[in-house]
């Protein structure tokens, strides 16, 4: 069975409206700030394990999907 968000995106009937989180974590999430502590944006981004931890942190809110935005300053 496909994930709830995928089924909803296809326009299929779903049992409830899916919920997602858009990350702007550095502004408000204490868990993100704890994991990233003491690292520049580039150091943090290069640390795959820590970046993955932070990317998945919103699961604790029971969301169905997490939308990530890569910092525009990296261009």
C-alpha positions as a LaTeX table, in Angstrom:
\begin{tabular}{lrrr}
\hline
Residue & $x$ (\AA) & $y$ (\AA) & $z$ (\AA) \\
\hline
Unk1 & 0.00 & 0.00 & 0.00 \\
Unk2 & 1.26 & 3.48 & $-0.84$ \\
Unk3 & 1.87 & 6.06 & 1.80 \\
Unk4 & $-1.10$ & 8.30 & 2.72 \\
Unk5 & 0.50 & 11.45 & 1.30 \\
Unk6 & 1.27 & 9.75 & $-2.03$ \\
Unk7 & $-2.30$ & 8.51 & $-2.38$ \\
Unk8 & $-3.68$ & 11.97 & $-1.57$ \\
Unk9 & $-1.30$ & 13.58 & $-4.10$ \\
Unk10 & $-2.65$ & 11.23 & $-6.75$ \\
Unk11 & $-6.16$ & 12.46 & $-5.96$ \\
Unk12 & $-7.22$ & 9.12 & $-4.50$ \\
Unk13 & $-9.69$ & 8.95 & $-1.63$ \\
Unk14 & $-7.88$ & 8.81 & 1.72 \\
Unk15 & $-9.11$ & 8.16 & 5.23 \\
Unk16 & $-7.92$ & 11.55 & 6.51 \\
Unk17 & $-6.13$ & 14.66 & 5.34 \\
Unk18 & $-2.36$ & 14.08 & 5.43 \\
Unk19 & $-0.22$ & 16.36 & 7.59 \\
Unk20 & 3.28 & 17.50 & 6.71 \\
Unk21 & 5.95 & 19.73 & 8.22 \\
Unk22 & 7.96 & 22.29 & 6.29 \\
Unk23 & 11.33 & 22.70 & 7.93 \\
Unk24 & 12.60 & 26.07 & 9.07 \\
Unk25 & 14.04 & 24.30 & 12.06 \\
Unk26 & 16.87 & 26.64 & 12.98 \\
Unk27 & 14.32 & 29.23 & 13.95 \\
Unk28 & 12.34 & 27.19 & 16.44 \\
Unk29 & 13.28 & 23.51 & 16.91 \\
Unk30 & 15.37 & 22.81 & 20.02 \\
Unk31 & 16.18 & 19.28 & 18.80 \\
Unk32 & 17.59 & 20.64 & 15.53 \\
Unk33 & 19.64 & 23.23 & 17.39 \\
Unk34 & 20.99 & 20.57 & 19.77 \\
Unk35 & 22.07 & 18.26 & 16.91 \\
Unk36 & 23.60 & 21.08 & 14.84 \\
Unk37 & 25.22 & 22.87 & 17.81 \\
Unk38 & 28.62 & 24.37 & 17.12 \\
Unk39 & 28.67 & 23.59 & 13.39 \\
Unk40 & 28.49 & 25.98 & 10.49 \\
Unk41 & 25.78 & 25.37 & 7.91 \\
Unk42 & 28.29 & 23.75 & 5.55 \\
Unk43 & 29.84 & 21.54 & 8.25 \\
Unk44 & 26.39 & 20.43 & 9.30 \\
Unk45 & 25.28 & 19.75 & 5.71 \\
Unk46 & 28.37 & 17.60 & 5.07 \\
Unk47 & 27.65 & 15.44 & 8.14 \\
Unk48 & 25.20 & 12.98 & 6.60 \\
Unk49 & 24.28 & 11.29 & 9.87 \\
Unk50 & 23.40 & 14.53 & 11.67 \\
Unk51 & 21.62 & 16.00 & 8.64 \\
Unk52 & 19.50 & 12.84 & 8.37 \\
Unk53 & 18.69 & 12.98 & 12.09 \\
Unk54 & 17.47 & 16.56 & 11.78 \\
Unk55 & 15.56 & 15.86 & 8.58 \\
Unk56 & 13.54 & 13.15 & 10.29 \\
Unk57 & 13.04 & 14.94 & 13.62 \\
Unk58 & 9.47 & 16.12 & 12.83 \\
Unk59 & 8.33 & 12.50 & 13.01 \\
Unk60 & 7.87 & 13.12 & 16.71 \\
Unk61 & 4.88 & 15.30 & 15.79 \\
Unk62 & 3.19 & 12.44 & 13.96 \\
Unk63 & 3.41 & 14.01 & 10.51 \\
Unk64 & 2.94 & 12.01 & 7.32 \\
Unk65 & 5.69 & 13.75 & 5.33 \\
Unk66 & 8.56 & 16.17 & 5.79 \\
Unk67 & 9.32 & 18.82 & 3.18 \\
Unk68 & 12.93 & 19.99 & 3.15 \\
Unk69 & 14.30 & 23.23 & 1.79 \\
Unk70 & 17.98 & 23.58 & 1.02 \\
Unk71 & 19.41 & 26.93 & 1.99 \\
Unk72 & 19.62 & 29.28 & $-0.97$ \\
Unk73 & 22.95 & 30.60 & 0.27 \\
Unk74 & 24.62 & 27.39 & $-0.87$ \\
Unk75 & 24.35 & 28.52 & $-4.48$ \\
\hline
\end{tabular}
